Amino acid sequence: MSFLSRRRLMMAATGLVAAAASPRMVFAQASAQPPAGPFKVDPLSYPTNALEPHIDALTMQIHHDKHHQAYVNNVNAIAKDHPQIADKPIADVLANLSNVPEAVRTGVRNNLGGHANHTMFWQIMGPNGGKPEGEVLAAIDRDLGGMEKLRTDFNAAGGRVFGSGWVFVTVAKDGKLALETRPNQDSPLMDGKRALFGNDVWEHAYYLHYQNRRPDYLQAWWNTVNWKAIGDRYAAAKAGTLGV
């Protein structure tokens, strides 16, 4: 993140401190009406303070209501002149970026990719997320060496991402799991894969609370993982019905 981007983030945070301090505001969404379009940011299924102390309410509010919404606003602006990008499922568009007009291909890659990644991100987190079990746990043991090794390898991979990006566990149609990282808002969907779950290592995901301590964020993030949701995604991936 550039110095200017970090400064803007901190200015935005300052403006939201008063609202975040009130318990009545933890469900608040962005007040401005976003531009109409085919793509939308789903509301969180839990309050913005539900993941504290691991992820603070202010970070969640800025991340969901500002950053994610900006990706959606941008891709909706593209869709005004290129409505065909909304004619197919998001996963199909991202898996076939070469079919997107060259003039808007980078914009679609960055913003539709960001929308897909963040939609997954909110879904696989939540309070009281339990523990991995059943087929997901068996797959982690089989393909990734067990939970302790997964956490170690996942955190190390996330720490090695240069600049901004994501660390993912991907899932194939046969249920096989793999660990990979992606820069910026690139997604495994771009290679026809599916993300079982992933963690956002852009600075906007953690900087207000952790500053430059990305390893601390990566370690704490596991306390926010919703293993029931991940189990549902695993079953959907094997059934061929997992979207983003």
C-alpha positions as CSV (number, residue, x, y, z in Angstrom):
1,M,0.0,0.0,0.0
2,S,1.4,3.4,-0.9
3,F,1.9,6.2,1.7
4,L,-1.0,8.1,0.1
5,S,-3.3,5.1,0.2
6,R,-2.4,4.5,3.8
7,R,-3.0,8.1,4.6
8,R,-6.5,8.0,3.0
9,L,-7.3,4.8,5.0
10,M,-6.3,6.5,8.2
11,M,-8.4,9.6,7.4
12,A,-11.4,7.4,6.7
13,A,-10.9,5.5,9.9
14,T,-10.8,8.8,11.8
15,G,-14.1,9.8,10.3
16,L,-15.7,6.6,11.4
17,V,-14.4,6.4,15.0
18,A,-17.4,8.1,16.5
19,A,-19.9,5.9,14.8
20,A,-18.0,2.7,15.6
21,A,-17.8,3.6,19.3
22,S,-21.6,3.3,19.6
23,P,-22.9,-0.2,20.1
24,R,-26.0,0.7,18.2
25,M,-23.9,1.3,15.1
26,V,-22.2,-2.1,14.7
27,F,-24.7,-3.2,12.0
28,A,-24.4,0.1,10.1
29,Q,-23.8,0.0,6.4
30,A,-22.5,2.7,4.1
31,S,-25.0,5.6,4.1
32,A,-24.6,6.6,0.5
33,Q,-26.8,4.8,-2.0
34,P,-24.4,2.8,-4.2
35,P,-24.9,3.1,-8.0
36,A,-27.4,0.6,-9.5
37,G,-26.0,-2.3,-11.4
38,P,-26.1,-6.1,-11.7
39,F,-23.4,-6.7,-9.0
40,K,-24.1,-6.1,-5.3
41,V,-22.4,-6.4,-2.0
42,D,-24.3,-8.8,0.3
43,P,-24.8,-7.5,3.8
44,L,-22.7,-9.2,6.5
45,S,-24.5,-12.1,8.2
46,Y,-23.0,-11.0,11.6
47,P,-22.4,-7.6,13.2
48,T,-19.2,-5.8,12.4
49,N,-17.9,-6.3,16.0
50,A,-18.5,-10.0,16.0
51,L,-14.9,-10.9,15.2
52,E,-13.3,-8.8,17.9
53,P,-10.7,-8.8,19.3
54,H,-9.2,-10.5,16.3
55,I,-10.6,-8.2,13.7
56,D,-12.0,-4.9,15.0
57,A,-15.4,-3.5,14.1
58,L,-13.9,-0.4,12.4
59,T,-11.7,-2.4,10.1
60,M,-14.7,-4.6,9.2
61,Q,-16.9,-1.6,8.5
62,I,-14.3,0.1,6.3
63,H,-13.3,-3.1,4.5
64,H,-16.9,-4.3,3.8
65,D,-18.7,-1.0,3.2
66,K,-15.9,1.0,1.5
67,H,-13.3,-1.3,-0.1
68,H,-15.6,-4.1,-1.3
69,Q,-18.3,-1.6,-2.3
70,A,-15.7,0.3,-4.4
71,Y,-14.9,-2.9,-6.4
72,V,-18.6,-3.4,-7.0
73,N,-19.2,0.2,-8.0
74,N,-16.3,0.0,-10.5
75,V,-17.5,-3.2,-12.1
76,N,-21.0,-1.9,-12.3
77,A,-19.7,1.2,-14.1
78,I,-18.0,-1.1,-16.6
79,A,-21.2,-3.2,-17.0
80,K,-23.1,-0.1,-18.2
81,D,-21.2,-0.2,-21.5
82,H,-20.4,-3.9,-21.4
83,P,-23.5,-5.6,-20.1
84,Q,-22.3,-9.0,-21.3
85,I,-20.0,-9.3,-18.2
86,A,-23.1,-9.8,-16.2
87,D,-24.7,-12.4,-18.5
88,K,-22.7,-15.3,-17.1
89,P,-21.8,-16.4,-13.6
90,I,-18.9,-14.5,-12.1
91,A,-16.7,-17.7,-12.0
92,D,-17.2,-18.2,-15.8
93,V,-16.3,-14.6,-16.6
94,L,-13.2,-14.7,-14.5
95,A,-12.2,-18.1,-16.0
96,N,-12.5,-16.6,-19.5
97,L,-11.0,-13.1,-19.2
98,S,-9.6,-13.4,-22.7
99,N,-13.2,-13.1,-23.9
100,V,-13.6,-9.8,-22.2
101,P,-13.0,-6.7,-24.4
102,E,-9.3,-5.7,-24.0
103,A,-10.2,-2.1,-23.1
104,V,-11.9,-3.2,-19.9
105,R,-10.2,-6.5,-19.2
106,T,-7.9,-5.2,-16.5
107,G,-10.8,-3.4,-14.8
108,V,-12.8,-6.6,-14.8
109,R,-9.9,-8.6,-13.6
110,N,-9.2,-6.3,-10.7
111,N,-12.8,-5.3,-9.7
112,L,-14.8,-8.5,-10.4
113,G,-11.9,-10.5,-8.9
114,G,-12.1,-8.3,-5.8
115,H,-15.8,-8.8,-5.6
116,A,-15.5,-12.6,-5.9
117,N,-12.7,-12.7,-3.3
118,H,-14.4,-10.6,-0.8
119,T,-17.8,-12.3,-1.2
120,M,-16.0,-15.6,-0.3
121,F,-14.1,-13.9,2.5
122,W,-17.2,-12.6,4.4
123,Q,-18.9,-16.0,4.0
124,I,-16.1,-18.1,5.6
125,M,-15.8,-16.0,8.7
126,G,-18.0,-15.6,11.7
127,P,-18.2,-15.8,15.5
128,N,-18.1,-19.2,17.2
129,G,-16.8,-20.9,14.1
130,G,-16.2,-24.3,15.6
131,K,-13.5,-26.8,14.4
132,P,-13.0,-28.6,11.1
133,E,-14.6,-32.0,11.0
134,G,-15.9,-34.7,8.7
135,E,-14.8,-34.6,5.1
136,V,-13.0,-31.3,5.3
137,L,-10.8,-32.4,8.2
138,A,-10.1,-35.7,6.4
139,A,-9.1,-33.7,3.3
140,I,-6.9,-31.4,5.3
141,D,-5.1,-34.4,6.9
142,R,-4.8,-36.1,3.5
143,D,-3.7,-33.3,1.3
144,L,-2.2,-30.6,3.6
145,G,-0.6,-32.6,6.4
146,G,-3.1,-31.9,9.1
147,M,-4.4,-28.7,10.8
148,E,-1.1,-27.7,12.5
149,K,0.9,-28.0,9.3
150,L,-1.8,-26.2,7.3
151,R,-1.8,-23.3,9.7
152,T,2.0,-23.0,9.7
153,D,2.2,-23.3,5.9
154,F,-0.8,-21.0,5.3
155,N,0.6,-18.3,7.6
156,A,4.0,-18.5,6.1
157,A,2.6,-18.2,2.5
158,G,0.5,-15.2,3.5
159,G,3.5,-13.6,5.1
160,R,5.5,-14.0,1.9
161,V,3.0,-12.3,-0.3
162,F,4.8,-9.2,-1.6
163,G,2.6,-6.1,-1.3
164,S,-1.1,-6.9,-1.6
165,G,-2.8,-10.2,-2.3
166,W,-4.4,-13.3,-0.9
167,V,-3.6,-16.8,0.4
168,F,-6.0,-19.5,-0.5
169,V,-6.8,-23.2,0.1
170,T,-8.2,-24.3,-3.3
171,V,-10.5,-27.3,-3.8
172,A,-10.8,-29.4,-6.9
173,K,-13.9,-31.2,-8.1
174,D,-12.5,-34.5,-6.7
175,G,-12.1,-32.8,-3.3
176,K,-8.3,-32.5,-3.4
177,L,-7.0,-29.4,-1.6
178,A,-4.0,-27.2,-2.4
179,L,-2.4,-24.1,-1.0
180,E,-1.6,-21.1,-3.2
181,T,-1.2,-17.3,-3.1
182,R,-2.4,-14.7,-5.6
183,P,-1.3,-11.1,-6.1
184,N,-3.7,-8.1,-5.9
185,Q,-7.3,-9.3,-6.5
186,D,-6.5,-12.3,-8.7
187,S,-8.6,-15.3,-7.9
188,P,-8.2,-19.1,-8.3
189,L,-11.4,-18.7,-10.4
190,M,-9.2,-17.2,-13.1
191,D,-7.7,-20.7,-13.6
192,G,-11.0,-22.5,-13.4
193,K,-10.4,-23.4,-9.8
194,R,-12.4,-22.9,-6.6
195,A,-11.3,-21.3,-3.4
196,L,-12.4,-23.4,-0.4
197,F,-11.3,-20.5,1.8
198,G,-8.8,-17.7,1.9
199,N,-7.4,-14.7,3.8
200,D,-7.0,-11.2,2.6
201,V,-3.5,-9.9,3.2
202,W,-4.0,-6.4,1.7
203,E,-3.1,-3.9,4.4
204,H,-6.6,-2.5,4.5
205,A,-7.6,-5.9,6.0
206,Y,-5.5,-5.5,9.2
207,Y,-3.6,-2.2,9.3
208,L,-5.7,-0.2,11.8
209,H,-5.3,-2.9,14.5
210,Y,-2.0,-4.7,13.6
211,Q,-0.1,-1.9,11.7
212,N,2.8,-3.7,10.0
213,R,2.5,-6.9,12.0
214,R,1.0,-9.1,9.3
215,P,2.2,-12.3,11.0
216,D,0.2,-11.4,14.1
217,Y,-2.9,-10.8,11.9
218,L,-2.5,-14.1,10.1
219,Q,-2.2,-16.0,13.4
220,A,-5.2,-14.3,14.9
221,W,-7.4,-14.6,11.8
222,W,-7.8,-18.4,12.4
223,N,-10.0,-17.5,15.4
224,T,-12.6,-16.0,13.0
225,V,-12.9,-19.0,10.6
226,N,-16.4,-20.5,10.3
227,W,-15.7,-24.2,9.7
228,K,-19.4,-25.0,9.2
229,A,-19.4,-22.6,6.2
230,I,-16.2,-24.1,4.9
231,G,-17.7,-27.6,5.2
232,D,-20.7,-26.4,3.2
233,R,-18.4,-25.0,0.5
234,Y,-16.4,-28.2,0.4
235,A,-19.6,-30.2,-0.2
236,A,-20.7,-27.7,-2.9
237,A,-17.3,-27.9,-4.6
238,K,-17.5,-31.7,-4.9
239,A,-21.1,-31.4,-6.2
240,G,-20.0,-28.9,-8.8
241,T,-22.3,-26.2,-7.4
242,L,-19.8,-23.8,-5.7
243,G,-20.0,-20.4,-7.2
244,V,-17.4,-17.9,-5.9
